[in-house]
Amino acid sequence: MARGEGSLLGFTPVPVSRADTVVVPPGYTWHVVNAWGDPIMPGASDFKPDASNTAAEQAMQSGMFHDGMHYFPLPKGSDSSTHGLIAINYEYTDDNLLTPEGMNPWTAEKVQKSKNAHGMGVYEVRFDGERWRTVRDSLYGRRITADTPFLIKGPAAGHPWMRTAADPAGRTVLGTFQNCANGVTPWGSYLSCEENVNAYFINDTDKISPLEDRYGIGPSKESWGFRWHEFDERFDAGKHPNEPNRFGWIVEFDPYDPKSVPVKHTALGRMAHEGAMLSLAPDGRVVYYMGDDDYRSKFEHLYKFVSKRPWAKGGGYAENQAILEEGTLYAARFHADGSGEWLELTQGRNGLTPERGFASQAEVVINARTAADVVGATYMDRPEWIAVHPRTREVYVSLSNNTARGKGKPVQHKDPVGADAANPRAPNLMGHIVRWREQNADPRATRFTWDVFLLAGDPLHPDPLKRGNVPGGVAFAQPDGLYLDRRGVLWIQTDSSAQLMATKDWANIGNNQMLAADPRTGEVRRFLTGPMGCEITGINFTPDHRTLFVNIQHPGEAPLPHPGRNDPQNPKAISAWPEGDRGGRPRSATIAIRRVDGGIIGT
């Protein structure tokens, strides 16, 4: 379809890039709104370029590695596009950038600073006619860290598997981390998704249980090297075997009330959560689609939660929080003929019996992965973000990659898993996007039809498995973040590792990028490219769609082993974004993108 002949995409695409900057189309501009270390709470200190802020100071500043986020208008209940709150996730840290000398030596203070750089935040923003600015000393400013108290709600609350020496009742837990994608509720609260939480726990005993193995808890030599357990014993699963069970949940809090106690909702299942995408049912019940993106196992499932009761329209957080405490959890099975079904994960049904290790619904949700294995859910290629079309109710999920497909096997699975209709490439280096349509466009349905929306890749690659099928030959790889705007444009963000971007497979792909697709035609245009080593993530619009917020995560990411850590003696060796020569090290940040003429983004 030629430009201007009905296409939803009205911008000039940008080329691939290896530049250490953000590139947007002609007629657009961008600026940084809030970066790691910026003060967001009353009395917070400014960021020190050598990262010498204390752990206590970090607890009042923006955390590291910005990910999912959402803009909440101010005043509450308005549709203001010039004044609001941004609730945001801080996924993880490069602890060699977090302090001047990095991880050597490793100390209790550095562990505390690392924990304080994780979690979530809320900060107030205003548009002054030219730029978005953070409101310093805002009474809404808040940090939620790896030590913030949470309530545990839903079927797993109080279960013996959730009890610890510090919490014998199993109903409160300290902290959240690995907060990746996000969601929102119709009553105005924020949902954050705990992803690869196994990375923070170690078990150096010879007694690793099947549950621990299924969720990636193992010896310190196989961990991601965060080393929190050296100064906080609860991260040693050999000593505190139930502590890991208290992480890997969807969490909720009220961004408008900095004193509200956040909640972990166990009814939505425990996994490496990627997103909680809302779709409202005709009867007012809330439905959330969720991916499970485990960096270790790669083969995981796609889930859906349907609340038991409709939400109280007109009610706020207090009136509706219990809506997420009861409901039905499902896992998806994709059939080769383009049909699919949602398989119920309820104790006593579909083989989820005491004989199979499920004596209660609490054990189903704590061990949701194994429950999905038992009912026969499809093993997907690392399900990432999910988006729902505002009019058609079609649902899209990004499958970022699975290099083990065809030669690897899921945890506790006897044989390697090869290609299938929904995951058609083995191995799958470049990733793809799957689309489905619920029966009667009702998100409560247990049947759906599906297709592969696109296969990402480099159309010039000599290997057919790496070419993709994107119309117009647009090269990109490993789709991650997804967002459908009010016009029906599907925005796609990519997350290729620094190690992969340095290989010949990425010669024609360049740095990570953000693209826009017209679902009606399949047309795709590249809208943005990011600086060296970064992931593009965290997308949200103001209500008038004239500002687009995007997160630039871990600019200057070092190559594997995962997670990449920089040289503290040369912190800008890979990237100096966003401050260049003025800055002391690369910093993750939220940017605001606008059209120069103030028009609607993407048109």
Steps between C-alpha positions, in 0.01 A plus 500: 500500500649833399547766760200727532254247350328393817802383695492551874873581482570860405868548585820458301681188623851528642791277387680246715762658724820429688513850649513559874184708501125490451383558142137592420331592169524844339252734664538334841706589805591329826640589841580325826232526769651298782817290524648257748599687816276802443321609820129410508410527871494800733848566633676270252860572400622574150673225304880501528670428166747260659207303652620571853149556636433290807251216526271726702517768231428243228180404684362849423620519140398333177621142487706333230394339172161658428242259354118494493318820598166680485391865496223585750341846446475764770265587648378143553205421277595759237638447150779756539778462247723765656513396867518152647682224679728241345504165677801303386692174545874476567584150382854423611849653538851503368673505837830596340340833400303546822802607709834662409710186547235246393468163669856478628488495795142378553346641818173516693460865397530406132242223539267752661554749220437230243175405672400866517562542126250222426123502520267781397453873524244776459591854399300806401548664158381820334517621139603867482417546133843389384623223729381252757661557838504298821339685791759502772383439859160381380280354773413219257864393467561144611750217485415133549813288540617146573434570871155667485230307693229335285180319587440155348143446377314223323509120524867470596480743792581316822582170328787305663710544183483878555605499864849594617679556827452875460136460394353189666150602387600508131305819436763776474820522302780750459562637158467461128763477226543404136200720429465476125182571305193653661125536494222720632156445646174672403484640855824694453771291668833385360606139445864395486631163389776312682699317232828307542501506881695173514810704410524628859478170689759228543490150643845351551371190675445168324128521574343692213131410489302444177317828569829689534633339184185585303542863602876521443631502857844342503861530615679833516729400210191501274355826635511844340753620755297755696643354824231643726507180704847588631352779713127415509443140603145480366641469148670172595230246409702224665430670833161651414342268241160675491630852439515459118132397497414853613626650173393465139158661541290785364513789747260793538513841662318833485726760332289785636556398864868481598405339832300211355636153573579309179353153450619179333204330330556126500179409313673608177766229537875492564737521204752729330222749433512702179210738510143500625297623203143596586194411294159576651228237463144601404379431854769721658735224606868577449714274286881511498726338241848410625818361348766295678844598371759294685853585386621160621242250376386691186203262452211640700128560468241769436236567768168674557322598822123567516375661820214335688306823541457819293677809617303773679470771238547839653690348789869552560791295624356429843167379359652277234826357627334172597390444137844354424490263798258253342464368148592231252849451359550344156792397278487503118520211257557589133384237249658456158171576319489859629266429788585524867363444845547632850566218746373557851754490782269419786582245767310176443449559128701403191723267699596756765448255784679421826657199327664742254620730780208742517316463831352851489459802275787659689731228369366550147581872496836465677598232247304639205767393252473135589120530500518633144734213408252248639198633308695504174551871432719590202867575564554845347813687390539728802165686515562868559260797491134472399275761337123509441350686203270779628222418251536147360614352835765298314792411726868508403796342682868542421712184508849640527712196408588144592838381382442168679193401297578188302798407711398579858223394731288662767589441864387149607414411140641177358560596138608806299209708373501583130316752289122512507235711332508778760880488531597420141878547504753270663721652617325834530762773524299794368160463670142550380156634593189284537146638480179339626128573501288384791173327410231769456765760588433414866814485718326251731482243216686170524540467120686719254645511150853618431763576236862612479488876446864527397840333516777744589841484335741638244354459149854498356628223726630190316332269754125463425430451872631850569334697217151551636202602289443868583343687205735747339810327631523687830779343705458452873543220751374374834174692554428566865288800602158529332239774519181565302409867496148640474524521118586130475873538426707214641826634643783244520815539711806276474739353755801336340795438730827688465670173417267429206516857369874458460461198267467481122137395539429860606701665222183636335300545821711732715403623845169420666205687358130579514270441206136564413277250320160540337315177594258545209771482236806361675700810406792566738713815532798564725421795727797519739847361557678504834856552621767232523421196710156613612161329502198700383210441739228661709253675272204720589313800357334800658121492448521742206766281330723804449774375733651153483703383799766234434766346722863457395623213716864412577678713236850361466405147603813285514510166316405179677527308733157619597439749637774709341704710741722788399855583604468748789835651404368578150123533540445675166696253289186391312257790545500849646125554450320721589747764624801427281817670610316679782395179671689254713334181376210379284159535663168337422233763450145581398479720192206700368444508123289768333429630156652840437159626389333352810297250299392145580788252512525266201260682267 
